C-alpha cells in the first residue's frame, strides 16, 4: 500500500507538464480562437502579462510592444504621447489603437502564435505600464477629441463578448477589466 502511494505520487509528478509547456499549450488554445490577431491581440498581450505574473515568470525586461505596420502617422502620434506620459499621465487617453500588440519577456517576443522568431518592426514603441494597455483596450479618442468605446476603433472581426470568456477559460486568467459590451 505504501509503495503504491509513492509510485502514484512520482507518476503524477512526472506526468505534470513543465510551466513552459503549459504556457505553450495556453497560447496554442488561444490562437485557435477566430480572428484572435484581428482585434484580439491586445487582450492576448494582457492575458500573457497576467499569466506570466501569476506564475512568477515576468522578467525584468518585460514590456508591451505597440507595433505600427507602415503607419508612421499613427506611430508618430502615439510616440509623442508615450514619451510625455510620465509628466502628463492624462495624455494616455489620447492613444490610438496600434496595428498589433506583442509582449517582450526574457529576451523574446510573443503573441498568440507563441514565440515570434525574427520579429522586427522599425515602427514600434515599448510600453511598460499595464494601465496603458487597459486604456487603449477600453477607450480611445476620436478625431474630434471625444471618447469612443473600443468597438469603434478596434478591428470588429474579433468578437469580444464571445471570445474573452474563451481566453479566460483557456488561460485560467480573469479579464474582468476588459470591456466586452
Backbone as JSON, one array per atom type, in Angstrom:
{
  "sequence": "XXXXXXXXXXXXXXXXXXXXXXXXXXXXXXXXXXXXXXXXXXXXXXXXXXXXXXXXXXXXXXXXXXXXXXXXXXXXXXXXXXXXXXXXXXXXXXXXXXXXXXXXXXXXXXXXXXXXXXXXXXXXXXXXXXXXXXXXXXXXXXXXXXXXXXXXXXXXXXXXXXXXXXXXXXXXXXXXXXXXX",
  "N": [[0.84, -1.19, 0.0], [1.87, 1.27, 0.89], [4.03, 1.54, -0.91], [2.67, 1.7, -3.36], [1.4, 4.13, -3.09], [3.57, 5.88, -3.06], [4.58, 5.33, -5.61], [2.39, 6.25, -7.13], [2.47, 9.0, -6.48], [4.96, 9.79, -7.63], [4.45, 9.13, -10.29], [2.42, 10.96, -10.97], [3.91, 13.29, -10.6], [5.85, 13.11, -12.65], [4.22, 13.15, -14.87], [3.23, 15.69, -14.95], [3.07, 18.72, -16.72], [5.7, 20.84, -17.79], [6.14, 24.24, -16.76], [6.72, 25.86, -18.93], [5.72, 24.31, -21.02], [3.02, 24.37, -20.32], [2.52, 27.07, -20.76], [2.95, 27.24, -23.55], [0.89, 25.52, -24.42], [-1.36, 26.93, -23.52], [-1.21, 29.26, -25.14], [-1.43, 28.05, -27.65], [-4.08, 27.09, -27.56], [-5.47, 29.52, -27.24], [-4.73, 30.75, -29.63], [-6.29, 29.41, -31.43], [-8.71, 30.64, -31.48], [-11.21, 32.37, -33.28], [-10.2, 35.01, -35.38], [-8.23, 36.02, -33.66], [-5.89, 37.55, -33.9], [-6.85, 39.74, -35.17], [-7.89, 42.03, -33.89], [-7.91, 40.99, -31.37], [-5.41, 40.95, -30.24], [-4.45, 42.74, -28.27], [-5.89, 41.98, -26.03], [-4.87, 39.43, -25.74], [-2.17, 40.07, -25.2], [-2.44, 41.32, -22.7], [-3.44, 39.12, -21.29], [-1.25, 37.33, -21.45], [0.63, 38.8, -19.98], [-0.62, 38.82, -17.41], [-0.73, 36.06, -16.93], [2.0, 35.33, -16.93], [2.82, 36.86, -14.74], [1.27, 35.72, -12.67], [2.45, 33.19, -12.57], [4.93, 33.82, -11.76], [6.88, 34.49, -13.69], [7.52, 36.82, -14.96], [9.94, 38.76, -16.45], [12.69, 41.02, -15.79], [13.01, 42.57, -18.01], [10.52, 42.82, -19.16], [8.0, 44.06, -21.34], [5.26, 45.69, -22.97], [4.7, 45.82, -26.43], [3.84, 48.14, -28.76], [2.96, 47.94, -32.04], [3.32, 49.37, -35.23], [2.48, 48.87, -38.27], [3.75, 50.09, -40.98], [2.4, 52.47, -40.6], [3.17, 55.42, -40.17], [2.15, 57.86, -39.34], [0.28, 57.32, -37.28], [2.04, 56.02, -35.55], [3.84, 58.14, -34.97], [2.09, 59.93, -33.7], [1.32, 58.44, -31.36], [3.86, 58.0, -30.31], [4.72, 60.55, -29.51], [2.89, 61.04, -27.43], [3.46, 58.87, -25.67], [6.07, 59.39, -24.94], [5.79, 61.57, -23.35], [4.26, 60.82, -21.25], [5.01, 60.37, -18.56], [5.24, 62.89, -17.4], [2.75, 63.9, -17.85], [0.24, 62.2, -17.12], [-2.47, 62.09, -17.9], [-2.5, 62.19, -20.63], [-2.61, 59.66, -21.64], [-5.13, 58.87, -22.43], [-5.35, 59.72, -25.0], [-4.22, 57.96, -26.74], [-3.9, 56.07, -29.77], [-5.2, 53.16, -31.43], [-2.89, 50.61, -32.0], [-1.33, 48.79, -34.79], [-0.72, 46.19, -34.04], [-0.23, 44.35, -31.0], [2.3, 43.09, -29.05], [4.2, 41.12, -26.69], [7.23, 41.49, -24.83], [9.47, 39.49, -23.26], [11.93, 38.22, -21.18], [13.92, 38.39, -23.16], [12.59, 37.66, -25.5], [10.02, 37.9, -28.05], [6.45, 37.66, -27.98], [3.21, 36.63, -29.1], [-0.18, 35.59, -29.66], [0.54, 33.5, -31.28], [2.67, 32.4, -30.09], [6.15, 32.11, -29.45], [7.8, 34.58, -31.23], [9.8, 34.36, -33.83], [12.5, 36.05, -35.29], [11.16, 38.5, -35.15], [10.56, 41.81, -36.04], [10.11, 45.26, -36.14], [10.37, 48.44, -37.34], [8.76, 50.46, -36.62], [7.78, 50.73, -33.76], [6.8, 50.87, -30.32], [7.85, 50.78, -27.01], [5.98, 49.91, -24.19], [5.57, 50.18, -20.83], [3.64, 50.21, -18.89], [0.84, 48.65, -17.59], [-1.59, 49.92, -17.35], [-1.74, 51.55, -19.6], [-2.24, 49.69, -21.57], [-4.76, 48.75, -20.75], [-6.25, 51.1, -20.98], [-6.07, 51.67, -23.73], [-7.29, 49.38, -24.69], [-9.91, 49.69, -23.79], [-10.84, 52.33, -24.16], [-10.62, 54.89, -26.57], [-9.7, 57.89, -28.29], [-11.55, 59.84, -30.53], [-11.2, 61.61, -33.71], [-12.3, 64.07, -33.21], [-11.82, 64.49, -30.57], [-13.45, 63.26, -28.75], [-14.34, 60.74, -26.38], [-14.39, 57.43, -27.43], [-15.85, 54.23, -27.56], [-14.24, 50.97, -27.39], [-15.19, 49.35, -29.52], [-15.49, 50.93, -31.71], [-13.02, 51.51, -32.68], [-11.21, 49.34, -32.54], [-10.45, 46.37, -34.42], [-13.3, 44.95, -35.56], [-13.73, 42.32, -36.24], [-12.95, 40.51, -34.36], [-14.75, 39.07, -31.88], [-15.46, 40.23, -28.91], [-17.32, 39.73, -26.84], [-17.98, 37.05, -27.16], [-15.43, 35.83, -27.28], [-13.6, 36.68, -25.22], [-14.42, 35.34, -22.81], [-13.63, 32.75, -23.62], [-10.85, 33.03, -23.81], [-10.31, 33.5, -21.12], [-11.08, 30.99, -20.09], [-9.25, 29.24, -21.39], [-6.83, 30.19, -20.43], [-7.01, 30.43, -17.68], [-7.07, 32.85, -16.48], [-8.55, 35.73, -15.18], [-10.26, 38.34, -16.82], [-11.66, 40.65, -16.08], [-11.42, 43.41, -16.27], [-11.49, 44.08, -18.93], [-13.46, 45.5, -21.35], [-16.39, 44.13, -22.76], [-18.77, 44.68, -23.92]],
  "CA": [[0.0, 0.0, 0.0], [2.77, 2.41, 0.99], [4.8, 1.64, -2.16], [1.8, 2.13, -4.45], [1.18, 5.57, -2.88], [4.8, 6.56, -3.51], [4.6, 5.19, -7.06], [1.37, 7.17, -7.64], [2.98, 10.36, -6.33], [6.0, 10.05, -8.64], [3.82, 9.07, -11.6], [1.79, 12.27, -11.16], [4.98, 14.28, -10.7], [6.49, 13.02, -13.96], [3.23, 13.44, -15.89], [2.95, 17.13, -14.97], [3.75, 19.48, -17.77], [6.53, 21.94, -17.31], [5.47, 25.55, -16.85], [6.9, 26.32, -20.31], [4.76, 23.56, -21.84], [1.69, 24.91, -20.01], [2.46, 28.37, -21.44], [2.78, 26.96, -24.98], [-0.45, 24.95, -24.61], [-2.32, 28.01, -23.35], [-1.17, 30.08, -26.35], [-1.97, 27.24, -28.76], [-5.55, 27.1, -27.45], [-5.94, 30.89, -27.52], [-4.5, 31.04, -31.04], [-7.34, 28.75, -32.22], [-9.91, 31.48, -31.44], [-11.44, 33.12, -34.52], [-9.75, 36.4, -35.53], [-7.5, 36.42, -32.46], [-4.95, 38.62, -34.22], [-7.58, 40.78, -35.92], [-8.64, 42.76, -32.88], [-7.76, 40.35, -30.06], [-4.0, 40.9, -29.82], [-4.27, 43.48, -27.02], [-6.43, 41.13, -24.96], [-3.89, 38.36, -25.57], [-0.99, 40.65, -24.54], [-2.8, 41.47, -21.29], [-3.54, 37.77, -20.74], [0.11, 36.82, -21.28], [1.2, 39.55, -18.85], [-1.2, 38.34, -16.16], [-0.33, 34.66, -16.76], [3.41, 35.32, -16.52], [2.88, 37.41, -13.38], [0.71, 34.7, -11.78], [3.39, 32.08, -12.48], [6.23, 34.38, -11.36], [7.78, 34.38, -14.84], [7.8, 38.13, -15.56], [11.36, 39.1, -16.35], [12.94, 42.45, -15.56], [12.95, 43.28, -19.29], [9.16, 42.73, -19.71], [7.3, 45.26, -21.83], [4.29, 45.57, -24.05], [5.2, 46.48, -27.63], [2.84, 48.61, -29.71], [3.54, 47.84, -33.38], [2.63, 50.16, -36.24], [2.94, 48.33, -39.55], [3.69, 51.03, -42.08], [1.56, 53.62, -40.3], [4.07, 56.34, -39.48], [1.37, 58.95, -38.72], [-0.21, 56.8, -36.0], [3.23, 55.8, -34.72], [4.33, 59.44, -34.51], [1.1, 60.44, -32.75], [1.45, 57.72, -30.1], [5.23, 58.19, -29.8], [4.73, 61.84, -28.8], [2.15, 60.85, -26.18], [4.12, 57.93, -24.78], [7.31, 59.98, -24.41], [5.43, 62.63, -22.4], [3.29, 60.27, -20.31], [5.47, 60.49, -17.18], [4.97, 64.25, -16.92], [1.34, 64.2, -18.05], [-0.43, 60.9, -17.21], [-3.79, 62.16, -18.54], [-2.34, 62.04, -22.07], [-2.82, 58.27, -22.02], [-6.44, 58.71, -23.06], [-5.26, 60.13, -26.4], [-3.56, 56.93, -27.55], [-4.64, 55.44, -30.87], [-5.02, 51.72, -31.5], [-1.79, 50.22, -32.89], [-1.6, 47.69, -35.73], [-0.58, 44.92, -33.33], [0.42, 44.44, -29.7], [3.01, 41.87, -28.65], [4.94, 41.35, -25.44], [8.65, 41.15, -24.82], [9.78, 38.94, -21.94], [13.12, 37.37, -21.1], [14.65, 38.44, -24.43], [11.81, 37.12, -26.61], [8.73, 38.5, -28.39], [5.37, 36.7, -28.02], [1.8, 36.97, -29.25], [-0.94, 34.33, -29.53], [1.24, 32.46, -32.03], [3.76, 31.91, -29.26], [7.42, 32.78, -29.66], [7.94, 35.18, -32.56], [11.19, 34.29, -34.27], [12.82, 37.09, -36.28], [10.22, 39.62, -35.1], [11.18, 43.13, -36.12], [9.34, 46.35, -36.71], [11.04, 49.7, -37.04], [7.74, 51.35, -36.07], [7.25, 50.12, -32.54], [7.05, 51.65, -29.11], [7.79, 49.98, -25.79], [5.07, 50.42, -23.18], [5.82, 49.42, -19.62], [2.53, 50.36, -17.96], [-0.36, 47.87, -17.92], [-2.72, 50.85, -17.48], [-1.8, 51.99, -20.99], [-2.91, 48.61, -22.32], [-6.19, 48.76, -20.39], [-6.87, 52.29, -21.55], [-6.22, 51.54, -25.18], [-8.27, 48.32, -24.94], [-11.27, 50.06, -23.41], [-11.24, 53.65, -24.62], [-9.72, 55.68, -27.4], [-10.24, 59.21, -28.59], [-11.73, 60.01, -31.96], [-10.54, 62.78, -34.28], [-12.88, 65.29, -32.62], [-11.45, 64.58, -29.16], [-14.45, 62.62, -27.9], [-14.04, 59.35, -26.03], [-15.17, 56.44, -28.16], [-15.63, 52.91, -26.98], [-13.32, 50.11, -28.13], [-15.71, 48.72, -30.73], [-15.42, 51.87, -32.83], [-11.63, 51.66, -33.1], [-10.55, 48.04, -32.69], [-10.96, 45.55, -35.51], [-14.53, 44.34, -35.04], [-13.8, 40.91, -36.61], [-12.77, 39.78, -33.1], [-15.95, 39.22, -31.07], [-15.04, 40.2, -27.5], [-18.33, 39.13, -25.98], [-17.87, 35.59, -27.32], [-14.08, 35.29, -27.19], [-12.9, 36.95, -23.95], [-14.63, 34.2, -21.91], [-12.81, 31.62, -24.07], [-9.47, 33.32, -23.4], [-10.27, 33.25, -19.67], [-11.15, 29.54, -19.89], [-8.02, 28.61, -21.85], [-5.66, 30.68, -19.69], [-7.22, 30.44, -16.23], [-6.85, 34.24, -16.06], [-9.73, 36.58, -15.23], [-10.06, 39.58, -17.58], [-12.82, 41.47, -15.74], [-11.21, 44.81, -16.6], [-11.63, 44.27, -20.37], [-14.86, 45.71, -21.76], [-16.85, 43.19, -23.78], [-20.05, 45.15, -24.49]],
  "C": [[0.88, 1.25, 0.0], [3.54, 2.63, -0.31], [3.93, 2.12, -3.31], [1.48, 3.62, -4.32], [2.38, 6.37, -3.36], [4.89, 6.5, -5.03], [3.6, 6.17, -7.7], [1.82, 8.62, -7.58], [4.0, 10.69, -7.42], [5.44, 9.99, -10.06], [3.15, 10.4, -11.93], [2.85, 13.35, -11.36], [5.6, 14.28, -12.09], [5.52, 13.33, -15.09], [2.9, 14.93, -15.98], [3.73, 17.8, -16.08], [4.6, 20.56, -17.14], [5.76, 23.25, -17.49], [5.6, 26.11, -18.26], [5.93, 25.6, -21.24], [3.33, 24.04, -21.58], [1.48, 26.24, -20.73], [2.2, 28.16, -22.94], [1.38, 26.42, -25.27], [-1.52, 26.03, -24.49], [-2.38, 28.86, -24.63], [-1.72, 29.33, -27.56], [-3.49, 27.24, -28.74], [-6.1, 28.48, -27.78], [-5.81, 31.2, -29.01], [-5.55, 30.4, -31.94], [-8.63, 29.57, -32.27], [-10.0, 32.29, -32.73], [-10.96, 34.56, -34.39], [-8.96, 36.91, -34.32], [-6.5, 37.54, -32.73], [-5.55, 39.65, -35.17], [-8.49, 41.51, -34.94], [-8.49, 42.17, -31.48], [-6.35, 40.39, -29.5], [-3.75, 41.64, -28.51], [-4.77, 42.69, -25.83], [-5.45, 39.99, -24.68], [-2.65, 38.89, -24.84], [-1.26, 40.82, -23.04], [-2.88, 40.11, -20.6], [-2.16, 37.18, -20.48], [0.77, 37.48, -20.09], [0.7, 38.98, -17.52], [-0.81, 36.88, -15.87], [1.12, 34.58, -16.29], [3.58, 35.83, -15.09], [2.39, 36.37, -12.36], [1.7, 33.56, -11.54], [4.82, 32.54, -12.17], [7.29, 34.22, -12.45], [8.03, 35.71, -15.54], [9.27, 38.45, -15.38], [11.51, 40.61, -16.17], [12.89, 43.24, -16.86], [11.55, 43.27, -19.91], [8.67, 44.08, -20.19], [6.26, 44.86, -22.86], [4.88, 46.33, -25.24], [4.02, 46.84, -28.51], [3.52, 48.64, -31.08], [2.67, 48.62, -34.36], [3.17, 49.74, -37.6], [2.72, 49.36, -40.66], [2.83, 52.25, -41.83], [2.36, 54.62, -39.48], [3.32, 57.49, -38.82], [0.87, 58.51, -37.35], [0.95, 56.58, -35.04], [3.71, 57.13, -34.14], [3.39, 60.03, -33.46], [1.29, 59.77, -31.38], [2.83, 57.9, -29.48], [5.31, 59.49, -29.0], [4.04, 61.69, -27.44], [2.94, 59.99, -25.19], [5.44, 58.47, -24.23], [7.02, 61.08, -23.41], [4.57, 62.12, -21.25], [3.71, 60.43, -18.85], [5.15, 61.86, -16.59], [3.49, 64.59, -16.98], [0.54, 62.91, -18.22], [-1.79, 60.94, -17.91], [-3.7, 62.06, -20.07], [-2.64, 60.62, -22.55], [-4.14, 58.07, -22.75], [-6.43, 59.11, -24.53], [-4.57, 59.11, -27.3], [-4.49, 56.41, -28.65], [-4.3, 53.96, -30.9], [-3.89, 51.39, -32.46], [-2.21, 49.11, -33.85], [-1.59, 46.34, -35.03], [0.05, 45.21, -31.97], [1.03, 43.08, -29.4], [3.64, 42.15, -27.3], [6.38, 40.91, -25.64], [8.95, 40.69, -23.4], [10.99, 38.01, -22.05], [13.83, 37.25, -22.46], [13.9, 37.94, -25.64], [10.51, 37.9, -26.8], [7.69, 37.38, -28.47], [4.07, 37.38, -28.41], [1.05, 35.64, -29.18], [-0.31, 33.19, -30.31], [2.34, 31.8, -31.21], [5.0, 32.74, -29.51], [7.5, 33.3, -31.08], [9.42, 35.2, -32.91], [11.39, 35.34, -35.36], [11.8, 38.22, -36.3], [10.99, 40.93, -35.17], [10.18, 44.1, -36.73], [10.06, 47.64, -36.35], [10.05, 50.74, -36.51], [7.1, 50.66, -34.88], [7.59, 51.02, -31.36], [6.88, 50.75, -27.91], [6.88, 50.67, -24.79], [5.23, 49.55, -21.94], [4.59, 49.33, -18.72], [1.31, 49.57, -18.42], [-1.58, 48.78, -18.05], [-2.86, 51.4, -18.88], [-2.52, 50.96, -21.84], [-4.41, 48.64, -22.02], [-6.9, 49.95, -20.99], [-7.09, 52.13, -23.04], [-7.17, 50.4, -25.55], [-9.7, 48.81, -24.75], [-11.74, 51.42, -23.9], [-10.19, 54.21, -25.56], [-10.42, 56.99, -27.71], [-10.41, 59.33, -30.1], [-11.1, 61.32, -32.43], [-11.08, 64.1, -33.73], [-12.56, 65.44, -31.14], [-12.45, 63.95, -28.22], [-14.04, 61.18, -27.6], [-14.98, 58.44, -26.81], [-14.88, 55.08, -27.55], [-14.8, 52.06, -27.92], [-13.88, 49.61, -29.44], [-15.71, 49.65, -31.93], [-14.0, 52.0, -33.38], [-10.92, 50.34, -33.34], [-11.19, 47.29, -33.85], [-12.15, 44.75, -34.98], [-14.68, 42.88, -35.47], [-13.67, 40.03, -35.36], [-13.97, 40.09, -32.21], [-15.59, 39.09, -29.59], [-16.04, 39.48, -26.61], [-18.25, 37.61, -26.0], [-16.48, 35.09, -26.92], [-13.31, 35.59, -25.9], [-13.17, 35.84, -22.94], [-13.83, 32.95, -22.32], [-11.35, 31.8, -23.66], [-9.32, 33.08, -21.9], [-10.25, 31.75, -19.38], [-9.82, 28.88, -20.25], [-6.8, 29.0, -21.02], [-5.78, 30.54, -18.19], [-7.02, 31.82, -15.64], [-8.16, 35.01, -16.21], [-9.38, 37.9, -15.93], [-11.24, 40.52, -17.35], [-12.67, 42.92, -16.18], [-11.34, 45.11, -18.09], [-13.1, 44.39, -20.72], [-15.2, 44.75, -22.87], [-18.18, 43.62, -24.4], [-19.91, 46.58, -24.95]]
}
